[in-house]
Amino acid sequence: MNVRNQKEMKAVTLSFPLDRALRDYAALKARVGEVLIAGRKRIEKEFMLMRYHAGFLINEHIRLNSDRSAYGAKAVLKLGEDFDIDYTELTRYAQLARAYPIVGRGQQLRFSLNWKCYRKLMIIKDDKQRWEMTLRAEKNEWNFEEVEAKVQYAIGKEEDEKQPPRLQDLVDVLEKNNVKVLEAQQTFGRFGNLAENLFDRVRAFPFALNVLLPFLVIFGYLDSVSSPQEGSGLLLVGRKT
């Protein structure tokens, strides 16, 4: 054995100090478990860095070729063929790099979670909320079940906030009373209070719907039910058939 090999063996031995407790199998099992867990974490982190850097390079290449129509998909498909990696997986790498840009930011990921966790966190649309939750997940070492629950709660809360609560209550009351709500693609900001006033009346006197039917025209701000544009929307309400 040459000098270099002797030094390497000595370094390995010092990295894993041995003692007489290893004569016991339980001690061996515990120590091997520690080594395997630590090794897997290092491997997973390297894989995450690989995914992120690959995605970053893909995004930059597509940006530099933005003048070429539909080039991005073709480039990713060709990469998949050249490296025998699924097109969907490469696309996720690019999404990961877009979801967590590091240029110009003072924060950086630890990449201490597994790939499944980051894929779930990426679906949060709000940049600030996505960053905050991801950093918390890394700090607290959340498992996938915890990440999934937190993300689903955040998404559900985000959906609820798209529509003012009182108007959502109005829609619910109308639906329960056999009323059909139809979407319209117009905006009428000056009629914003009419829906609120109508809600108060309908909630207090549900039977009034029989008078208002078969058609009601309600103007109000409905972000998720009406037009995609921001502002007030027009709802046409009629009896269900």
N, C-alpha and C positions, 0 to 999 in steps of 0.2 A: 504493500500500500504506500503510495507516494505521500509527500508532505501535504499536498493540497487536499487529498482525500481524508487524511487524518484530521486536518483542520475542520473540514466540513462535517465529519462525524462528531467531532468534539462540539461544534456549534449546535448540531441537532440534539445531542445529549443534554447540553446546557439548557436548551429551549424546553425540554421535557424532563425536569428533574425526577430522578427515580429514588425510591426508598423501599425499605423492606416490607411496607404495607402491601406492595404489589404481589406478594406471595398469596394474598387472599383474593379469590375470584371476584368478590363483590367490589373490592377496590379497583381491580382491573376493569370491570364493567363500567364503573363510574368514570374512570379516567378516559377510557376509550370513547365513552359517550360524549364527554366534554370535547375531545379532539374532533370527533365527527361533526358535532353541532357547530363548532367554531369554523371548521373547514368548509362546511356547507354554506355558512353565512358569507364567508369570503368569496366563495365561488359564485353565489347568487349576486353579490354586489358587483363582481366583475362582469357577469352577464348583463346586469342592469346598465352598467356603464357602456358596455358594448352596444346595447340596444339604443341608448340615448345618443351616443356619438354617431352611430350609423344613421339614425333618424335626422340628426343635425346635418350631416353631409348630404343626405337626400334632399332635405328642404333647401339647402343652399344651392345645390345643383339645379333644382327646379326653378328657384328664384332667378338664377343667372340665365335661365332659358325661358323666362316668362313670355318672351315674344313669339315662342313657338307653340302653336295651338295644339292642345291635348297632348303635349309632350310628356308631362309629368307621369301620367299613368303608363305610358309606353316605356319610360325609363325604369320605373319600378318593376314592371313586368319583366324587362330584360335582366335587371339585377336578380330577380327571383330565379330566372332560368340559369344565369351564370353561377349563382352560389347555392342553388337548390334549396331556396327558402320560399315559403309560401308568400304569394303576393299580399294577402291580408295581413300577415305578420309584419312584413316590411312597411306596410301602410301604418300599422300601429306604432312602429318605431318612429315614423315621421310625426304622427300625432303626439307621441310622448314629448318629442323635442319642441313641438309647437305649444303644447300645454304648459311647459315649464321652461320658458326662455331664460337663459342665464346672462345674456348680454345686457349690460346696463343695470343689472339688479344687484342688490346687496345680499340677497339670500340665495342659497344653493341647497340642492337636495343632498341627503346623505346616501340615498339609494340603499337603505337598510331594510326596506320591505320587499316582499316578493312581487314578481311581475303581475300576478293576478290582482294584487291590491292597487297597483298603479293604474291598471286598466280600468278598474272601477272608479278610482278617484278622478280620472281624466274626463269622465262624463259630466262633471260639474261645470256648468257653462260660465259662471262668474269667475273671473280670473283671481280676484282677491280671496274669495271664499275657497276656491280650489287650492290656492297656495297655503292658506291658513290651515285648512283641514289636513293637507298632506304633511305639513311640517309637524302638526300635532300628532298625526299618526306615527310618524317616524320617531318623534321624541318619546311617545308613550308605548311604542312597540306594539301597535294594534295588530291583531290577527285579521284574517280576511273577513270573518263573521262580524267583527267590530267595525271594520271599514265599511262593509256593505250596509250595515244598519245605519251608520252615521250618514252615508251618502244618500240612502233612500229617504231619510228624514229631511235632509237638506233640500233634496229635489222636490219632495212633497210640499215643504214649506214655501219653496220658491214658486211653485205652481199656484198655491193658495194666494200668494201675494200679488199675482197678476191681475186679479179681479177684486175690486172693493168688496169687503165683506157684506155690506148691506145689500148691494145689488145681487151678490151671489145668493143671499137669503131670499131675495125676491124671485129669482129664477127657480129656486127650490120649491117655494110656495106655489108658484104657477104650475110647475110640473106635477106636484102632488094633487093639484086640483084639476087634473086632466087638461092641462093647457100645453100647447106645443109652442116652443120658442124657435123661431127661424132666424138665421143669421142674415144680416144685410150689410152691404159694403159701402156705407155712407157714414159721414161724421157730421154731427150737429152739436157743437160745443155749447151753444146758448141754451139748450134744453136740459142741461145737466141735473137740475133739481127736480124735474118732473118725475123721474123714476123713483127718487127718494120719497117724494110725497105720496106717490101711488103705492109704494111698498107699505107705508104706515097705514093706509086705508085698507089694503088687502089683508094685512096681518090682523087688523082689528075686526074686520068684517069679511071673512072668507066667502060668505054667500054673495057678496057684491060681484064676484066673478061671473055669476049667472047673468048679471045685468050688463057687464062689460063685454061678455062674449057675444058673437063669435070672434070678433077681431078687436085687438087692442094695439095701439101704436105707442111704444115706450121709447123715449129718448133718454140716453144716459151714457155714462162712461163705462164701457165694458171692454176691457183690454183683450181678454182671452176668448170672449164669445163672439165679438163683432169683428170689425175690420182689423187687419194687421197693423194699420196705422195707429199711431199714438193719438189719443183724443177720445171724444165721445162717439158712441155708435148708435145705430138705429136698430131696434128690435121689433120684429113683427110677431105678434102673438095671436094664435088662433086656437079654436077647439080641436082636439085630436080626433081623427076619424078612425 
